[in-house]
């Protein structure tokens, strides 16, 4: 593994980096499918923490009101706010949400990780769901992206989440023999509906994991 970064990247870095994610990735499309199913057609609200260019918004059913925060917002809007997530409190005014999501975020939260989990819990409704992803650093060919500052095994991340939330489901977002999201239509089409752990295969080939959690007991 390469050595992880020790600091947080500034806004000037992310305003450029985030532009690469304007087109929804496989991970985002799979997560949106899951969120739409959990919403079940009811009117609800969602906060996207580390939303980047807000690509998730267009994938959600119209009954889900979308809000996003990020250190670098490309196109200002009433439902988007620029927040230095690592240093400032996660939230959107006094709103509490039916869903809070964080995709590709916690690999960059370093020593702020536990505090950020607590902040997310505080802005989640009592019956709300927190959905996040985290890279599988146990992948057989994983190399650490040098901008990551929070690198730990999935088992350890699971323990940290369980200190704050009740994990309801944990499964690979995708599998690949290389540590990247599936790109080809056949491979991605099959994995869009694969929402369970595969013994032996998943620890070695899971690219990242999806966690679905609730607030649990106070």
C-alpha positions as CSV (number, residue, x, y, z in Angstrom):
1,X,0.0,0.0,0.0
2,X,1.1,3.5,-0.6
3,X,1.2,5.9,2.3
4,X,-2.0,7.9,3.1
5,X,-2.0,11.7,3.2
6,X,-1.8,13.4,6.6
7,X,-3.9,16.5,5.8
8,X,-7.1,17.8,4.2
9,X,-7.2,19.0,0.6
10,X,-8.3,22.7,0.2
11,X,-11.2,24.0,-1.8
12,X,-9.0,24.9,-4.8
13,X,-8.1,21.2,-5.1
14,X,-11.7,19.9,-4.9
15,X,-13.2,22.5,-7.3
16,X,-11.1,20.8,-10.0
17,X,-11.3,17.2,-8.7
18,X,-15.1,17.2,-8.3
19,X,-15.7,18.2,-11.9
20,X,-14.7,14.7,-12.9
21,X,-17.8,13.3,-11.3
22,X,-20.5,15.3,-13.0
23,X,-21.6,12.0,-14.8
24,X,-23.1,9.6,-12.3
25,X,-20.9,6.6,-11.5
26,X,-21.9,3.0,-11.1
27,X,-21.7,3.5,-7.3
28,X,-24.0,6.5,-7.4
29,X,-26.6,4.8,-9.7
30,X,-26.7,1.7,-7.5
31,X,-27.1,3.8,-4.4
32,X,-29.9,5.8,-6.0
33,X,-31.7,2.6,-6.8
34,X,-31.5,1.6,-3.2
35,X,-32.6,5.0,-1.9
36,X,-35.6,5.1,-4.2
37,X,-36.6,1.7,-3.1
38,X,-36.3,2.6,0.6
39,X,-38.3,5.8,0.1
40,X,-41.1,3.8,-1.4
41,X,-42.8,6.7,-3.0
42,X,-43.3,8.7,0.2
43,X,-42.3,12.4,0.5
44,X,-38.9,12.6,2.2
45,X,-35.8,14.6,2.4
46,X,-32.1,13.7,1.7
47,X,-28.8,15.3,2.6
48,X,-25.9,14.4,0.4
49,X,-22.7,15.0,2.4
50,X,-19.8,15.6,0.0
51,X,-22.2,16.0,-2.9
52,X,-19.6,17.3,-5.4
53,X,-21.5,18.3,-8.6
54,X,-24.7,16.9,-7.1
55,X,-24.9,14.1,-9.7
56,X,-27.1,12.0,-7.3
57,X,-30.0,14.6,-7.5
58,X,-31.0,13.6,-11.1
59,X,-31.2,9.9,-10.2
60,X,-33.7,10.2,-7.3
61,X,-37.4,9.9,-7.6
62,X,-39.3,13.2,-7.5
63,X,-40.8,12.5,-4.1
64,X,-37.3,12.8,-2.6
65,X,-36.2,16.5,-1.8
66,X,-32.5,16.7,-2.3
67,X,-30.0,18.9,-0.4
68,X,-26.3,18.8,-0.7
69,X,-23.2,20.2,1.0
70,X,-19.6,20.2,-0.2
71,X,-16.4,22.1,0.2
72,X,-16.6,23.1,-3.5
73,X,-20.0,23.9,-5.1
74,X,-19.8,24.4,-8.9
75,X,-23.3,25.8,-9.5
76,X,-24.8,27.6,-6.5
77,X,-28.5,26.7,-5.7
78,X,-30.9,27.1,-2.8
79,X,-30.6,23.4,-2.0
80,X,-26.8,23.3,-2.1
81,X,-24.3,24.9,0.4
82,X,-20.6,25.2,0.4
83,X,-19.3,23.7,3.7
84,X,-15.8,22.7,4.7
85,X,-17.0,19.3,5.9
86,X,-13.8,18.3,7.6
87,X,-13.7,21.5,9.7
88,X,-17.3,22.7,10.0
89,X,-20.3,21.0,11.4
90,X,-22.2,18.8,9.0
91,X,-25.8,20.0,8.6
92,X,-28.2,22.2,6.6
93,X,-29.5,24.8,9.0
94,X,-31.8,23.1,11.5
95,X,-33.2,20.6,9.1
96,X,-33.4,16.9,10.0
97,X,-33.5,14.4,7.1
98,X,-35.0,11.1,6.2
99,X,-31.8,10.1,4.5
100,X,-28.3,11.2,4.9
101,X,-25.7,9.8,2.4
102,X,-22.0,10.0,2.2
103,X,-20.4,8.4,-0.8
104,X,-16.6,8.5,-1.2
105,X,-16.3,10.8,1.8
106,X,-14.9,9.0,4.8
107,X,-11.7,8.0,3.1
108,X,-10.9,11.8,3.5
109,X,-12.1,12.4,7.0
110,X,-8.9,11.4,8.9
111,X,-9.0,12.1,12.6
112,X,-12.4,13.8,12.2
113,X,-14.1,10.6,11.3
114,X,-15.8,9.8,14.6
115,X,-17.0,13.4,15.1
116,X,-18.4,13.5,11.6
117,X,-20.4,10.3,12.3
118,X,-21.9,11.9,15.4
119,X,-22.8,15.1,13.4
120,X,-24.5,13.0,10.7
121,X,-26.5,11.2,13.4
122,X,-27.6,14.6,14.9
123,X,-29.2,15.7,11.6
124,X,-30.9,12.4,10.9
125,X,-34.6,11.9,11.8
126,X,-35.4,9.3,14.4
127,X,-36.5,6.8,11.8
128,X,-34.1,8.0,9.1
129,X,-31.4,6.0,7.3
130,X,-27.7,6.8,6.9
131,X,-26.1,5.3,3.8
132,X,-22.4,5.5,3.1
133,X,-19.6,3.8,1.2
134,X,-16.1,3.0,2.2
135,X,-13.2,1.6,0.2
136,X,-12.2,-2.1,0.7
137,X,-8.6,-1.6,1.5
138,X,-8.3,-5.4,1.8
139,X,-8.7,-5.8,-2.0
140,X,-6.1,-8.1,-3.4
141,X,-4.7,-5.4,-5.7
142,X,-5.5,-2.3,-3.7
143,X,-3.1,0.6,-3.7
144,X,-3.9,3.6,-1.5
145,X,-4.9,6.7,-3.4
146,X,-2.3,9.3,-2.1
147,X,-5.1,11.8,-1.2
148,X,-6.8,9.5,1.3
149,X,-6.1,10.3,4.9
150,X,-8.3,7.7,6.5
151,X,-7.2,4.1,5.6
152,X,-8.5,1.2,7.7
153,X,-9.8,-2.3,7.2
154,X,-13.6,-2.7,6.6
155,X,-13.9,-4.6,9.9
156,X,-12.5,-1.6,11.8
157,X,-14.7,0.9,9.9
158,X,-17.7,-1.3,10.8
159,X,-16.8,-1.1,14.5
160,X,-16.5,2.7,14.3
161,X,-19.9,3.1,12.6
162,X,-21.5,0.7,15.2
163,X,-20.4,3.1,18.0
164,X,-22.8,5.6,16.6
165,X,-25.4,3.8,14.4
166,X,-27.1,0.5,14.1
167,X,-25.9,-1.1,10.9
168,X,-28.7,-2.8,9.1
169,X,-26.9,-4.0,6.0
170,X,-23.3,-4.1,4.8
171,X,-22.5,-5.4,1.3
172,X,-20.1,-4.7,-1.6
173,X,-21.1,-1.9,-3.9
174,X,-19.3,-3.8,-6.6
175,X,-16.7,-6.5,-7.3
176,X,-13.8,-6.1,-9.7
177,X,-10.4,-7.9,-10.2
178,X,-9.0,-4.4,-10.3
179,X,-9.8,-1.9,-7.6
180,X,-12.2,0.2,-9.7
181,X,-15.9,0.4,-10.3
182,X,-17.3,-1.8,-13.1
183,X,-17.5,0.0,-16.4
184,X,-18.7,-2.5,-19.0
185,X,-22.4,-2.8,-19.5
186,X,-22.6,-6.5,-18.9
187,X,-20.5,-6.5,-15.7
188,X,-22.2,-3.4,-14.3
189,X,-25.7,-4.6,-15.2
190,X,-25.2,-7.9,-13.3
191,X,-23.7,-6.2,-10.3
192,X,-26.4,-3.5,-10.0
193,X,-28.7,-6.2,-8.5
194,X,-26.0,-8.0,-6.4
195,X,-26.6,-6.7,-2.9
196,X,-25.0,-9.4,-0.7
197,X,-21.6,-10.7,0.4
198,X,-20.0,-13.5,-1.6
199,X,-17.9,-15.8,0.6
200,X,-14.2,-15.8,-0.2
201,X,-14.7,-13.5,-3.2
202,X,-15.9,-10.3,-1.5
203,X,-13.0,-9.7,0.9
204,X,-10.6,-10.0,-2.0
205,X,-12.5,-8.4,-4.9
206,X,-15.0,-6.0,-3.4
207,X,-14.1,-2.5,-4.5
208,X,-16.0,-0.8,-1.7
209,X,-18.8,-1.5,0.7
210,X,-22.2,0.1,1.1
211,X,-23.5,0.5,4.7
212,X,-27.2,1.1,5.5
213,X,-27.6,2.2,9.1
214,X,-30.3,3.7,11.4
215,X,-29.9,5.8,14.5
216,X,-30.6,2.9,16.8
217,X,-30.9,3.4,20.6
218,X,-29.8,6.7,22.0
